[in-house]
Amino acid sequence: MEIIRKSLIQGAREAEGMAVIIDVFRAFTCVPLFFYFCSKRVILEPDTGRAIRMKSLNPSYILVGEVDEVPIEEGDMGNSPSEIIKRGRDFFEGKTVIHRTTAGVQGVSEAIKGADEVLLGSFVISKATCEYIKKRAPQKVTIVSMGERGKSQSFEDERCGDYMEYLLRGEGRYDHIETLKEVIYRESAQKFLKRKRPYLPPEDPLICLQRDLFGFALIATRRDDMIEVIRVDG
């Protein structure tokens, strides 16, 4: 298995073989929570206007997302795992979720154009995702770390890529304590901890940096003209 490392929107466009699109803070920490709380369907929609129209035509749908971190005004909530946990199962069970984000969802929408298969990546589903990849045994895997808004690298996404590469190769070294030391003192985490913006709650990094909370992988697939996420249990 050849493992290729890429970053940002351009990296997603260049993804070959089986692609893993990583967004730790926060998109692909949120999506596993939708499934944990028994959402019926999860749609990734890169276009903000289209996401809003979909919600207006289907009022029972839940619109979760942001544009450059700011929650979509017409949405039900921002891209926050801690807020999802607060809402809980009663809010999500049996519902369709539309998810729009600036980095992760955009990366999936680009990668799905050329990759053979596209998986979502974050610390909370890393092990299950790598187990799925190993079972599928593709010739090429492209790990794409989406970084800050898909434009600049972030430590949390790059280190998650390191962890997944370590799990796939079954050799080398990965130290999560070192990752925590690198990440939590960087601005990408500190902007949550400073509590300056209500849509960046300080609890979010705590959740996003947990490893292997869920025993399922998440695959992005084209269905008609939409990107739908499918859960695959280990």
Residue frames as qw, qx, qy, qz and C-alpha x, y, z in Angstrom:
[[0.000, 0.888, 0.461, 0.000, 0.00, 0.00, 0.00],
 [0.404, 0.272, -0.005, 0.873, 1.43, 3.34, -1.09],
 [0.221, -0.797, -0.467, 0.313, 0.60, 6.15, 1.35],
 [0.327, 0.460, 0.163, 0.809, 0.65, 9.68, -0.06],
 [0.237, -0.615, -0.455, 0.599, 0.47, 12.76, 2.14],
 [0.168, 0.515, 0.339, 0.769, -1.20, 15.93, 0.88],
 [0.140, -0.446, -0.491, 0.735, -2.57, 19.10, 2.45],
 [0.157, 0.434, 0.079, -0.884, -5.23, 21.76, 1.91],
 [0.669, 0.532, 0.225, -0.467, -7.73, 22.25, -0.93],
 [0.447, 0.637, -0.558, -0.290, -5.11, 21.63, -3.60],
 [0.102, -0.290, 0.946, -0.106, -4.16, 18.37, -1.92],
 [0.578, 0.277, 0.645, -0.416, -7.80, 17.26, -1.95],
 [0.625, 0.644, -0.113, -0.427, -7.99, 17.99, -5.68],
 [0.349, 0.591, -0.719, -0.109, -4.88, 15.86, -6.25],
 [0.602, -0.275, 0.680, -0.315, -5.99, 12.89, -4.12],
 [0.529, 0.295, -0.714, -0.351, -5.47, 9.48, -5.73],
 [0.377, -0.036, -0.918, 0.114, -6.79, 6.04, -4.89],
 [0.453, -0.670, -0.587, 0.029, -8.58, 5.95, -1.56],
 [0.142, 0.529, -0.171, 0.819, -8.61, 9.43, -0.04],
 [0.447, -0.585, -0.585, 0.340, -8.92, 10.34, 3.64],
 [0.073, 0.678, 0.067, 0.728, -9.92, 13.96, 4.20],
 [0.509, -0.336, -0.582, 0.538, -8.89, 15.07, 7.69],
 [0.110, -0.620, -0.012, -0.777, -10.56, 17.91, 9.57],
 [0.439, -0.212, -0.735, 0.470, -9.99, 17.58, 13.33],
 [0.031, -0.462, -0.384, 0.799, -11.11, 21.14, 14.30],
 [0.429, -0.090, 0.719, -0.539, -14.01, 20.52, 13.79],
 [0.646, 0.194, -0.312, -0.669, -15.99, 19.18, 10.85],
 [0.738, 0.100, -0.643, -0.180, -15.12, 15.53, 11.02],
 [0.075, 0.008, -0.814, 0.577, -15.32, 15.40, 14.76],
 [0.486, 0.133, 0.221, -0.835, -18.91, 16.63, 14.36],
 [0.653, 0.164, -0.506, -0.539, -20.03, 14.11, 11.73],
 [0.400, 0.006, -0.905, 0.148, -19.35, 10.99, 13.86],
 [0.124, 0.135, 0.626, -0.758, -21.45, 12.60, 16.58],
 [0.579, 0.138, -0.175, -0.785, -24.40, 12.93, 14.21],
 [0.673, 0.063, -0.698, -0.234, -24.28, 9.17, 13.70],
 [0.223, 0.016, -0.820, 0.526, -23.67, 8.47, 17.38],
 [0.288, 0.221, 0.463, -0.809, -26.88, 10.37, 18.12],
 [0.407, 0.329, 0.852, 0.008, -28.72, 8.30, 15.49],
 [0.328, 0.549, -0.148, -0.754, -29.23, 10.80, 12.69],
 [0.816, 0.355, 0.439, -0.128, -30.97, 9.11, 9.78],
 [0.698, 0.550, 0.219, 0.404, -28.95, 10.79, 7.04],
 [0.340, -0.724, 0.106, 0.591, -25.97, 13.16, 6.75],
 [0.602, 0.701, 0.247, 0.292, -25.49, 15.32, 3.65],
 [0.467, -0.439, 0.115, 0.759, -22.29, 17.29, 3.04],
 [0.383, 0.826, 0.370, 0.186, -23.07, 20.46, 1.11],
 [0.557, -0.102, 0.010, 0.824, -20.16, 22.77, 0.18],
 [0.053, 0.427, 0.297, 0.852, -22.38, 25.56, -1.18],
 [0.007, 0.174, 0.583, -0.793, -23.83, 27.76, 1.57],
 [0.450, 0.138, -0.096, -0.877, -26.74, 29.04, -0.48],
 [0.610, 0.003, -0.705, -0.363, -27.71, 25.55, -1.55],
 [0.309, -0.118, -0.841, 0.428, -27.52, 24.32, 2.04],
 [0.193, 0.187, 0.376, -0.887, -29.85, 27.14, 3.16],
 [0.561, 0.114, -0.353, -0.740, -32.31, 26.40, 0.34],
 [0.511, -0.028, -0.857, -0.058, -32.31, 22.71, 1.22],
 [0.121, -0.189, -0.725, 0.651, -33.14, 23.60, 4.81],
 [0.338, 0.188, 0.114, -0.915, -35.92, 26.01, 3.78],
 [0.617, 0.083, -0.543, -0.564, -37.52, 23.36, 1.58],
 [0.730, -0.189, -0.655, 0.042, -37.20, 20.74, 4.33],
 [0.277, -0.743, 0.223, -0.567, -37.80, 22.48, 7.69],
 [0.901, -0.417, 0.065, -0.102, -37.34, 19.23, 9.60],
 [0.803, 0.312, -0.230, 0.452, -33.74, 18.96, 8.37],
 [0.527, -0.781, 0.003, 0.336, -31.00, 20.16, 10.71],
 [0.555, 0.740, -0.106, 0.364, -28.53, 22.63, 9.19],
 [0.683, -0.638, 0.094, 0.343, -25.16, 22.58, 10.93],
 [0.727, 0.347, 0.157, 0.571, -22.27, 24.65, 9.68],
 [0.286, -0.783, 0.010, 0.553, -20.15, 27.74, 9.33],
 [0.597, 0.719, 0.053, 0.351, -18.49, 30.08, 6.88],
 [0.366, 0.539, -0.404, 0.642, -14.97, 30.95, 8.03],
 [0.275, -0.068, -0.781, 0.556, -15.95, 29.66, 11.51],
 [0.315, 0.042, 0.246, -0.916, -18.99, 31.96, 11.85],
 [0.354, 0.289, 0.873, -0.168, -22.23, 29.96, 12.17],
 [0.016, -0.304, -0.635, -0.710, -24.63, 30.11, 9.22],
 [0.260, -0.050, 0.273, -0.925, -27.32, 32.58, 10.26],
 [0.724, -0.010, -0.227, -0.651, -30.15, 30.46, 8.87],
 [0.556, 0.135, -0.818, 0.061, -28.75, 27.29, 10.43],
 [0.748, -0.553, -0.316, -0.188, -29.65, 25.41, 13.58],
 [0.661, -0.696, 0.167, 0.225, -26.16, 25.54, 15.07],
 [0.204, 0.826, -0.507, -0.134, -22.52, 26.15, 14.29],
 [0.799, 0.314, -0.512, 0.043, -19.86, 23.57, 13.58],
 [0.183, -0.589, 0.596, -0.514, -19.33, 22.70, 17.26],
 [0.555, -0.044, -0.831, 0.004, -19.01, 19.18, 18.69],
 [0.087, -0.104, -0.706, 0.696, -19.69, 20.41, 22.22],
 [0.458, 0.128, 0.077, -0.876, -22.94, 22.02, 21.09],
 [0.645, 0.058, -0.646, -0.404, -23.92, 18.79, 19.33],
 [0.388, -0.066, -0.854, 0.341, -23.31, 16.88, 22.56],
 [0.164, 0.111, 0.455, -0.868, -25.42, 19.39, 24.49],
 [0.598, 0.105, -0.230, -0.761, -28.33, 18.92, 22.06],
 [0.403, -0.185, 0.868, -0.223, -27.99, 15.15, 22.30],
 [0.156, 0.131, 0.945, 0.256, -29.93, 12.22, 20.91],
 [0.249, 0.640, 0.638, -0.348, -33.39, 13.76, 21.26],
 [0.192, 0.747, -0.111, -0.626, -32.43, 16.53, 18.85],
 [0.148, 0.515, -0.690, -0.486, -30.76, 14.38, 16.18],
 [0.394, 0.024, 0.918, -0.029, -32.41, 10.96, 16.27],
 [0.473, 0.518, 0.711, 0.038, -34.11, 10.08, 13.00],
 [0.205, 0.898, 0.069, -0.384, -33.28, 13.45, 11.42],
 [0.730, 0.477, 0.142, 0.468, -31.44, 14.43, 8.23],
 [0.380, -0.760, 0.061, 0.524, -28.43, 16.69, 8.85],
 [0.582, 0.747, 0.037, 0.320, -27.02, 19.08, 6.27],
 [0.636, -0.603, 0.074, 0.476, -23.41, 19.95, 7.07],
 [0.505, 0.791, 0.016, 0.345, -21.50, 22.86, 5.51],
 [0.587, -0.692, 0.095, 0.409, -17.94, 23.80, 6.53],
 [0.228, 0.911, -0.263, -0.222, -15.09, 25.84, 5.10],
 [0.044, -0.602, 0.786, 0.133, -12.36, 23.17, 5.17],
 [0.407, -0.089, 0.907, -0.061, -13.49, 19.58, 5.60],
 [0.611, 0.534, 0.533, -0.239, -16.66, 19.60, 3.52],
 [0.397, 0.822, -0.250, -0.323, -14.93, 21.59, 0.77],
 [0.121, -0.526, 0.827, 0.160, -12.10, 19.05, 0.77],
 [0.530, 0.167, 0.826, -0.094, -14.49, 16.13, 0.37],
 [0.567, 0.717, 0.264, -0.309, -16.30, 17.89, -2.47],
 [0.273, 0.777, -0.501, -0.266, -12.98, 18.26, -4.32],
 [0.242, -0.376, 0.894, 0.042, -11.56, 14.80, -3.55],
 [0.644, 0.264, 0.672, -0.253, -14.72, 12.98, -4.61],
 [0.558, 0.721, -0.124, -0.391, -14.23, 14.23, -8.17],
 [0.497, 0.631, -0.591, -0.082, -11.08, 12.17, -8.72],
 [0.205, -0.387, 0.857, -0.270, -10.43, 9.70, -5.91],
 [0.390, -0.075, -0.881, -0.255, -11.67, 6.11, -6.05],
 [0.529, -0.610, -0.589, -0.012, -13.24, 6.37, -2.60],
 [0.053, 0.570, -0.249, 0.781, -13.37, 9.17, -0.01],
 [0.592, -0.471, -0.614, 0.225, -13.34, 8.72, 3.75],
 [0.221, -0.887, 0.046, -0.402, -13.71, 11.28, 6.51],
 [0.717, 0.062, -0.487, 0.495, -10.80, 11.56, 8.96],
 [0.265, -0.774, 0.222, -0.530, -10.31, 12.83, 12.52],
 [0.025, 0.389, -0.831, 0.398, -8.83, 11.56, 15.76],
 [0.609, -0.084, 0.506, -0.604, -12.16, 10.24, 17.05],
 [0.911, 0.270, 0.179, -0.255, -12.48, 7.73, 14.17],
 [0.183, 0.726, -0.634, -0.194, -8.84, 7.16, 13.16],
 [0.318, -0.262, 0.910, -0.035, -8.47, 3.54, 14.23],
 [0.635, 0.394, 0.618, -0.243, -11.78, 2.41, 12.74],
 [0.508, 0.792, -0.124, -0.316, -10.99, 4.26, 9.51],
 [0.080, 0.631, -0.757, -0.147, -7.58, 2.61, 9.22],
 [0.489, -0.018, 0.863, -0.125, -9.07, -0.82, 9.92],
 [0.660, 0.609, 0.334, -0.287, -11.50, -0.25, 7.07],
 [0.359, 0.796, -0.417, -0.251, -8.68, 0.82, 4.75],
 [0.182, -0.447, 0.875, 0.044, -6.60, -2.24, 5.63],
 [0.617, 0.234, 0.726, -0.191, -9.54, -4.53, 4.89],
 [0.603, 0.748, 0.125, -0.247, -10.05, -2.87, 1.51],
 [0.694, -0.278, 0.435, 0.502, -6.29, -3.03, 0.80],
 [0.495, 0.861, 0.084, -0.075, -6.11, -0.30, -1.86],
 [0.776, 0.268, -0.006, 0.571, -2.93, 0.20, -3.85],
 [0.254, 0.329, -0.125, 0.901, -2.86, 3.91, -2.99],
 [0.306, -0.773, -0.526, 0.180, -4.11, 5.91, -0.03],
 [0.250, 0.483, -0.034, 0.839, -3.94, 9.70, -0.04],
 [0.386, -0.630, -0.531, 0.415, -4.16, 11.30, 3.40],
 [0.180, 0.585, 0.172, 0.772, -5.17, 14.94, 3.04],
 [0.323, -0.487, -0.503, 0.637, -4.90, 17.29, 6.04],
 [0.174, 0.795, 0.461, 0.354, -7.24, 20.21, 5.39],
 [0.414, -0.005, -0.207, 0.886, -5.70, 22.70, 7.85],
 [0.034, 0.513, 0.355, -0.781, -6.98, 26.21, 8.57],
 [0.484, 0.641, 0.165, -0.571, -9.87, 26.90, 6.20],
 [0.855, 0.370, 0.329, 0.157, -8.18, 24.71, 3.60],
 [0.377, 0.901, -0.103, 0.186, -5.53, 27.39, 3.04],
 [0.111, 0.700, -0.618, 0.340, -2.75, 26.86, 5.61],
 [0.638, -0.006, -0.761, 0.118, -1.49, 23.81, 7.45],
 [0.551, -0.634, 0.197, -0.505, -2.56, 23.08, 11.02],
 [0.011, -0.433, 0.868, -0.243, -0.75, 20.92, 13.56],
 [0.628, -0.004, 0.620, -0.471, -3.85, 19.01, 14.64],
 [0.842, 0.442, 0.021, -0.308, -4.65, 17.82, 11.11],
 [0.470, 0.626, -0.622, 0.036, -1.02, 17.03, 10.23],
 [0.184, -0.367, 0.839, -0.357, -0.55, 15.06, 13.47],
 [0.778, 0.152, 0.426, -0.435, -3.79, 13.18, 12.87],
 [0.750, 0.566, -0.298, -0.172, -2.37, 12.27, 9.48],
 [0.148, 0.554, -0.790, 0.217, 0.78, 11.04, 11.24],
 [0.530, -0.148, 0.705, -0.448, -1.33, 8.89, 13.56],
 [0.851, 0.350, 0.173, -0.352, -3.27, 7.35, 10.70],
 [0.584, 0.619, -0.524, -0.030, -0.10, 6.67, 8.73],
 [0.131, -0.442, 0.823, -0.332, 1.37, 4.99, 11.82],
 [0.703, 0.053, 0.562, -0.432, -1.74, 2.80, 12.17],
 [0.815, 0.509, -0.068, -0.269, -1.70, 1.86, 8.49],
 [0.456, 0.625, -0.627, 0.089, 2.00, 1.03, 8.34],
 [0.917, -0.367, -0.151, -0.043, 2.05, -0.83, 11.64],
 [0.768, -0.045, -0.140, 0.623, 5.52, 0.51, 12.33],
 [0.195, 0.558, -0.055, 0.805, 7.33, 3.65, 13.40],
 [0.278, -0.304, -0.612, 0.675, 6.36, 5.81, 16.35],
 [0.168, -0.628, -0.297, -0.699, 3.47, 8.07, 17.28],
 [0.304, -0.227, -0.632, 0.676, 3.21, 9.84, 20.65],
 [0.111, -0.754, -0.535, -0.365, -0.15, 11.46, 21.38],
 [0.446, -0.749, -0.220, 0.438, 1.23, 13.36, 24.36],
 [0.383, -0.209, 0.301, 0.848, 3.68, 15.07, 22.01],
 [0.056, 0.495, 0.609, 0.617, 0.77, 15.87, 19.71],
 [0.305, -0.830, -0.465, 0.042, -1.17, 17.44, 22.58],
 [0.460, -0.577, 0.007, 0.675, 1.87, 19.52, 23.51],
 [0.283, 0.047, 0.470, 0.835, 2.22, 20.71, 19.94],
 [0.052, -0.554, -0.648, -0.520, -1.46, 21.44, 19.38],
 [0.309, -0.773, -0.544, 0.107, -2.92, 22.95, 22.54],
 [0.346, -0.629, -0.041, 0.695, -0.44, 25.84, 22.73],
 [0.248, 0.125, 0.525, 0.805, -0.96, 26.80, 19.09],
 [0.265, 0.131, 0.049, -0.954, -3.41, 29.47, 17.99],
 [0.475, -0.102, -0.688, -0.539, -5.68, 26.89, 16.34],
 [0.504, -0.410, -0.745, 0.156, -6.50, 25.59, 19.83],
 [0.247, -0.231, -0.394, 0.855, -5.89, 28.77, 21.83],
 [0.218, -0.160, -0.255, -0.928, -8.57, 30.69, 19.93],
 [0.597, -0.434, -0.610, -0.287, -11.10, 28.37, 21.55],
 [0.602, -0.351, -0.548, 0.464, -9.56, 28.54, 25.00],
 [0.181, 0.044, -0.134, 0.973, -9.42, 32.36, 25.05],
 [0.045, 0.608, 0.754, -0.243, -13.26, 32.48, 24.99],
 [0.024, -0.330, 0.087, 0.940, -13.32, 35.60, 22.82],
 [0.438, 0.081, -0.468, -0.763, -15.90, 34.29, 20.34],
 [0.662, -0.085, 0.511, -0.542, -19.01, 32.43, 21.52],
 [0.892, 0.340, -0.096, -0.283, -19.04, 30.22, 18.42],
 [0.588, 0.430, -0.641, 0.241, -15.59, 28.84, 19.39],
 [0.725, -0.621, 0.055, -0.293, -16.37, 27.17, 22.74],
 [0.071, -0.686, 0.710, -0.144, -13.40, 26.05, 24.85],
 [0.768, -0.125, 0.590, -0.215, -14.81, 22.52, 25.18],
 [0.805, 0.542, -0.083, -0.226, -14.40, 21.80, 21.46],
 [0.361, 0.637, -0.678, 0.065, -10.63, 21.05, 21.41],
 [0.437, -0.317, 0.764, -0.354, -11.08, 18.69, 24.37],
 [0.826, 0.261, 0.408, -0.288, -13.50, 16.61, 22.31],
 [0.665, 0.697, -0.224, -0.149, -11.63, 16.91, 19.02],
 [0.188, 0.660, -0.715, 0.131, -8.34, 15.60, 20.46],
 [0.733, -0.198, 0.584, -0.287, -9.84, 12.40, 21.88],
 [0.198, 0.371, -0.821, -0.386, -8.66, 9.32, 20.01],
 [0.317, -0.010, -0.923, -0.218, -10.78, 6.45, 18.70],
 [0.394, 0.021, 0.509, -0.765, -14.08, 7.19, 20.41],
 [0.768, 0.309, 0.138, -0.544, -16.14, 5.51, 17.71],
 [0.534, -0.184, 0.802, 0.196, -15.86, 2.08, 16.11],
 [0.628, 0.602, 0.492, 0.038, -17.04, 3.02, 12.64],
 [0.336, -0.126, 0.380, 0.852, -15.65, 4.57, 9.47],
 [0.345, 0.730, 0.337, -0.484, -17.43, 7.24, 7.45],
 [0.440, 0.095, 0.627, 0.636, -17.49, 7.18, 3.64],
 [0.279, 0.568, 0.051, -0.772, -18.57, 10.08, 1.43],
 [0.396, 0.221, 0.816, 0.358, -20.55, 8.95, -1.61],
 [0.221, 0.107, -0.290, -0.925, -22.33, 10.63, -4.51],
 [0.213, 0.435, 0.869, -0.102, -26.07, 10.08, -4.48],
 [0.291, 0.853, 0.418, 0.112, -27.84, 11.91, -7.27],
 [0.347, 0.728, -0.078, 0.586, -26.44, 15.45, -7.02],
 [0.477, -0.799, 0.195, -0.311, -25.57, 15.30, -3.31],
 [0.397, 0.382, -0.766, 0.331, -22.72, 14.03, -1.16],
 [0.783, -0.486, -0.069, -0.381, -24.02, 11.65, 1.47],
 [0.021, -0.542, 0.785, -0.299, -22.03, 10.12, 4.33],
 [0.876, -0.117, -0.396, -0.248, -22.37, 6.39, 4.95],
 [0.466, -0.615, 0.573, -0.278, -21.44, 4.74, 8.24],
 [0.801, 0.211, -0.558, -0.047, -19.51, 1.47, 8.04],
 [0.688, -0.628, 0.283, -0.228, -19.20, -0.43, 11.31],
 [0.118, 0.606, -0.786, 0.009, -16.04, -2.35, 12.10]]
